[in-house]
């Protein structure tokens, strides 16, 4: 019988993965036209995410970074980075990159044993470095198009291809770990946010203008009335959209050095800031 706890997993996932697809600051903005049929909704979601990070997440993460010893932070980050290696290995194997497949499995074995469960990154010091991969890059290697751009609550910028890859990873993780999967998801996302999420500038502000209440014309199609949100001190919606699309395209073509990347199983690959 399916356990009752599994019925609320989508909500738990949304609350747990805060920065799984953070937009890389150094990605090129120049990119082909991005298909954005849900732009109005995406803009509102982007503003919500920005406000949530600025008001809720940033103070907590700032406190963690300032109070927890740096060696402890590094060890926690190493543990979860090590747990991400099997995803890189699986994605590499799907692409036929058996060299990266072997290196990634080797890293996992070395750090799990000699690194005491991944607390210490012994593999890197031994010269074992893999290129982070996810299911999105695997699908891209088979010519799967990115699909429409979407901004997901708590998750951030994505597209249908990467969203499918994230859901597949989530399902695989929970399927393997069973009842411990949800705890892993929450802990992994908390660790990823604490270590990887770029915090907004102090001058960040969000101004929400309520949606107009004027009813549409009788012959006009029904459209949702969403508030207009203006942000300052953070990248514009257009910049985020262009940067994300360019970053994923660069991942598909291996145009970014592996040393600048980091894997995150429920949020794809991120670029180190």
C-alpha angles and dihedrals in degrees: 000000000000111000117244092235090070094065092070097045096107090057092045091049092052091051094045104047105067105154104014094131102032113174110249111242094214098048117121114259094207107096140143118270111295120223104236110166092156095051097134093051092041092054092052091048092048090053091049091051091048092051093046092052094045096046105031114015103037097059092049094047092044090054091049093050094047099044107034114078113256092236090057092048090051092049093050091048091048092053094055094039088055091051088057094061095086089059091053089048093049094046091047091051091051088055094048092247096136093164092064088039091060095042092050093050089046091052090050093050094046097046094043092054111024091027092055098243093331098302089124123042096225093154094064091051088052091053097256106137125159132195109248112240136175138190090268092063089044091055090045090056088061092051098258106159119233095242124204121345115250136181112213124205110260090354103070133207117006142137132226094266094053092041090056089049091051092050091048091052091047092050092047092048093050093042092056098039095038110185092005092056096085092051090050092050092052094044093045094051092046091051092046093051092046093051107028111026115107108226121226121254119265091249093059112133135175124205118189120201112196118243116262115264097207108121116237123251117279094251095042120105116253112260129176116257107226128179121255112241125197120194131190130190093032133081114280121252090252091053093049092048093049094044094050094048091048092047094052090047089052090050090053091055096040089240094144120075112249091234089066094055137078130190124232114181100212095036107037122235123334131197116239113243 
